[in-house]
Amino acid sequence: MITTIDIALYIGFFMVAFGLSAMIFNGHQNAND
């Protein structure tokens, strides 16, 4: 059974993971440049 809270946590987790990966990727790009 999926609840609204489960969906909110799922989306929040992906947003945080995507944000961290984007920060790391940008950091490497700036370091290489």
NUGUKE-758176 format. One record per residue: x, y, z of N, C-alpha, C in turn; residue in three letters; residue number from 1. Coordinates in Angstrom, 1 decimal, m for minus. Layout:
BEGIN
<atom <X, Y, Z>, <X, Y, Z>, <X, Y, Z>, "ALA", NUM>
...
This chain:
BEGIN
<atom <0.8, m1.2, 0.0>, <0.0, 0.0, 0.0>, <0.9, 1.3, 0.0>, "MET", 1>
<atom <0.7, 2.1, m1.0>, <1.4, 3.3, m1.1>, <0.6, 4.5, m0.6>, "ILE", 2>
<atom <1.3, 5.3, 0.3>, <0.6, 6.5, 0.8>, <1.2, 7.7, 0.3>, "THR", 3>
<atom <0.6, 8.9, 0.6>, <1.1, 10.1, 0.1>, <2.4, 10.4, 0.7>, "THR", 4>
<atom <2.6, 10.0, 2.0>, <3.9, 10.2, 2.7>, <5.0, 9.4, 2.0>, "ILE", 5>
<atom <4.7, 8.2, 1.6>, <5.7, 7.4, 0.9>, <6.1, 8.1, m0.4>, "ASP", 6>
<atom <5.2, 8.6, m1.2>, <5.5, 9.3, m2.4>, <6.3, 10.6, m2.1>, "ILE", 7>
<atom <6.0, 11.3, m1.1>, <6.7, 12.5, m0.8>, <8.1, 12.2, m0.4>, "ALA", 8>
<atom <8.3, 11.1, 0.4>, <9.7, 10.7, 0.8>, <10.5, 10.3, m0.4>, "LEU", 9>
<atom <9.8, 9.5, m1.3>, <10.4, 9.0, m2.5>, <10.9, 10.2, m3.4>, "TYR", 10>
<atom <10.0, 11.1, m3.6>, <10.4, 12.3, m4.5>, <11.5, 13.1, m3.8>, "ILE", 11>
<atom <11.4, 13.3, m2.5>, <12.4, 14.1, m1.7>, <13.7, 13.4, m1.8>, "GLY", 12>
<atom <13.8, 12.1, m1.7>, <15.0, 11.4, m1.8>, <15.7, 11.6, m3.1>, "PHE", 13>
<atom <14.9, 11.5, m4.2>, <15.5, 11.7, m5.5>, <16.0, 13.1, m5.7>, "PHE", 14>
<atom <15.2, 14.1, m5.2>, <15.6, 15.5, m5.3>, <16.9, 15.7, m4.7>, "MET", 15>
<atom <17.1, 15.1, m3.5>, <18.4, 15.3, m2.7>, <19.5, 14.6, m3.4>, "VAL", 16>
<atom <19.3, 13.4, m3.9>, <20.3, 12.6, m4.6>, <20.7, 13.3, m5.9>, "ALA", 17>
<atom <19.7, 13.8, m6.6>, <20.0, 14.5, m7.9>, <20.8, 15.8, m7.6>, "PHE", 18>
<atom <20.4, 16.5, m6.5>, <21.1, 17.8, m6.2>, <22.5, 17.5, m5.8>, "GLY", 19>
<atom <22.8, 16.5, m5.0>, <24.1, 16.2, m4.6>, <25.0, 15.8, m5.8>, "LEU", 20>
<atom <24.4, 14.9, m6.7>, <25.2, 14.5, m7.9>, <25.4, 15.7, m8.8>, "SER", 21>
<atom <24.5, 16.6, m8.9>, <24.7, 17.8, m9.7>, <25.8, 18.6, m9.2>, "ALA", 22>
<atom <25.8, 18.8, m7.8>, <26.9, 19.6, m7.2>, <28.2, 19.0, m7.4>, "MET", 23>
<atom <28.3, 17.6, m7.3>, <29.6, 16.9, m7.4>, <30.0, 17.1, m8.9>, "ILE", 24>
<atom <29.1, 16.9, m9.8>, <29.4, 17.0, m11.3>, <29.9, 18.4, m11.6>, "PHE", 25>
<atom <29.3, 19.4, m11.1>, <29.7, 20.8, m11.4>, <31.0, 21.0, m10.8>, "ASN", 26>
<atom <31.3, 20.5, m9.6>, <32.6, 20.7, m8.9>, <33.7, 20.1, m9.8>, "GLY", 27>
<atom <33.5, 18.9, m10.3>, <34.5, 18.3, m11.2>, <34.7, 19.1, m12.4>, "HIS", 28>
<atom <33.6, 19.6, m13.0>, <33.7, 20.4, m14.2>, <34.5, 21.6, m14.0>, "GLN", 29>
<atom <34.3, 22.3, m12.9>, <35.0, 23.5, m12.5>, <36.5, 23.2, m12.3>, "ASN", 30>
<atom <36.8, 22.1, m11.6>, <38.1, 21.7, m11.3>, <38.9, 21.4, m12.6>, "ALA", 31>
<atom <38.2, 20.8, m13.5>, <38.9, 20.4, m14.8>, <39.1, 21.7, m15.7>, "ASN", 32>
<atom <38.3, 22.7, m15.5>, <38.4, 23.9, m16.3>, <39.3, 24.8, m15.6>, "ASP", 33>
